């Protein structure tokens, strides 16, 4: 396996591991547990669930995989904080959004050829990409894996202690 293919495999494996961990945690947490704050005065699990669904949904267009599935989530979960007063969709609906976005991303990620990962993503202009070739699709996966890991850590505080 050449170095670039190995690097891609490492990055995508880490993405899949972290995404799987978040999905498993969300399956384990009840709606009541998700309604709690991760720490006093911090985001609720419901907000973080909606936020992660919205951010990962945005990856579909950034990576050139197609149109977003749930662009309406942005107003509540990206453009505004948890206690904005805006009505939030139900927790079961957000769980469904997360599952659908995760499945859709996984299908596209698995179908992406290795040479595609080093091409520019849709949030960078061709001109800027020539100057900064590290702003590629694989870098989006690295960035979003870090983002996912941060919120996974926060959501872990909602797990009941044995």
C-alpha positions in Angstrom: 0.0 0.0 0.0 1.5 3.3 -1.0 1.8 6.1 1.6 -1.1 8.2 0.4 -3.4 5.3 0.4 -2.3 4.3 3.9 -2.8 7.8 5.2 -6.3 8.0 3.7 -7.1 4.6 5.3 -5.9 5.9 8.7 -7.9 9.1 8.5 -11.1 7.3 7.3 -10.7 4.6 9.9 -10.5 7.2 12.7 -13.5 9.0 11.3 -15.5 5.7 11.2 -14.4 4.8 14.7 -15.4 8.2 16.2 -18.7 8.3 14.3 -19.5 4.8 15.5 -18.8 5.7 19.1 -21.1 8.7 18.9 -23.8 6.7 17.3 -23.5 4.0 20.0 -23.6 6.6 22.7 -26.7 8.2 21.2 -28.4 4.8 21.1 -27.6 4.2 24.7 -28.7 7.6 26.0 -32.5 8.1 26.7 -34.3 11.2 25.5 -34.4 12.3 29.1 -30.7 12.0 29.5 -30.1 13.9 26.2 -32.3 16.7 27.6 -29.8 17.4 30.4 -26.9 19.8 30.2 -23.5 18.2 29.7 -22.3 20.4 32.6 -23.9 23.3 34.5 -24.6 26.1 32.1 -23.4 24.2 29.1 -25.1 22.7 26.0 -27.8 20.0 26.4 -27.4 16.7 24.7 -30.3 17.4 22.5 -28.6 20.6 21.2 -25.4 18.7 20.6 -27.3 16.0 18.7 -28.9 18.6 16.5 -25.6 20.4 16.1 -23.8 17.2 15.0 -26.5 16.3 12.6 -26.4 19.8 11.0 -22.6 19.9 10.7 -22.4 16.4 9.2 -25.3 17.3 6.9 -23.2 20.2 5.6 -20.4 17.9 4.8 -22.5 16.5 1.9 -22.2 19.7 -0.1 -18.7 20.6 1.1 -17.4 17.2 -0.1 -19.4 17.3 -3.3 -21.6 14.4 -2.3 -24.9 16.1 -3.1 -27.5 18.3 -1.6 -28.1 18.6 2.1 -30.8 16.5 3.7 -31.7 18.8 6.6 -30.6 22.4 5.9 -33.4 23.7 8.3 -31.3 22.5 11.2 -28.7 25.2 10.7 -30.8 28.1 12.1 -31.3 26.4 15.5 -28.1 24.3 15.8 -25.4 26.2 14.0 -26.4 29.9 13.8 -27.7 30.1 17.4 -26.8 28.9 20.9 -28.6 26.2 22.8 -30.7 28.6 24.9 -31.7 30.9 22.0 -35.4 30.4 22.6 -35.9 29.0 19.2 -38.1 25.9 19.0 -36.1 22.7 18.6 -37.3 19.6 16.7 -38.2 16.5 18.7 -35.4 14.3 20.0 -36.7 11.3 18.0 -36.6 13.4 14.9 -33.0 14.5 15.6 -32.0 10.9 16.2 -33.5 10.0 12.8 -31.6 13.0 11.1 -28.4 11.8 12.7 -28.8 8.2 11.5 -29.8 9.2 7.9 -26.9 11.8 7.6 -24.4 9.2 9.0 -25.6 6.5 6.6 -25.5 8.8 3.6 -22.1 10.1 4.4 -20.8 6.6 5.0 -22.1 5.5 1.6 -20.4 8.4 -0.2 -17.1 8.1 1.8 -16.9 4.4 0.9 -17.5 5.2 -2.8 -14.9 7.9 -3.0 -11.7 6.9 -4.8 -8.3 7.6 -3.1 -7.2 10.3 -5.6 -10.4 12.3 -4.9 -9.5 12.9 -1.3 -6.6 15.2 -2.2 -8.8 17.4 -4.4 -10.3 20.7 -3.3 -13.5 20.8 -1.3 -16.4 23.1 -2.2 -15.7 25.7 0.5 -12.4 26.7 -1.1 -12.0 28.5 -4.4 -9.8 27.1 -7.1 -7.5 30.1 -6.8 -7.1 29.6 -3.0 -6.6 25.8 -3.4 -3.7 26.4 -5.8 -2.0 28.3 -3.0 -3.2 26.0 -0.2 -3.5 22.5 -1.5 -3.9 21.1 2.1 -7.5 22.6 2.0 -8.7 19.3 0.4 -11.5 16.9 1.1 -9.4 14.7 3.4 -8.7 17.7 5.5 -12.4 18.2 6.0 -12.7 14.6 7.3 -9.8 15.3 9.7 -11.3 18.5 10.9 -14.8 17.1 11.4 -13.3 14.0 13.2 -11.8 16.4 15.7 -15.0 18.3 16.1 -17.0 15.0 16.5 -14.5 13.8 19.2 -14.9 17.1 21.2 -18.7 16.8 21.3 -18.5 13.0 21.9 -16.5 13.8 25.0 -19.1 16.3 26.2 -21.9 13.9 25.6 -20.2 11.2 27.6 -20.9 13.2 30.7 -24.6 12.3 30.2 -23.9 8.6 30.6 -25.2 7.2 33.8 -22.4 6.3 36.2 -22.3 2.7 37.3 
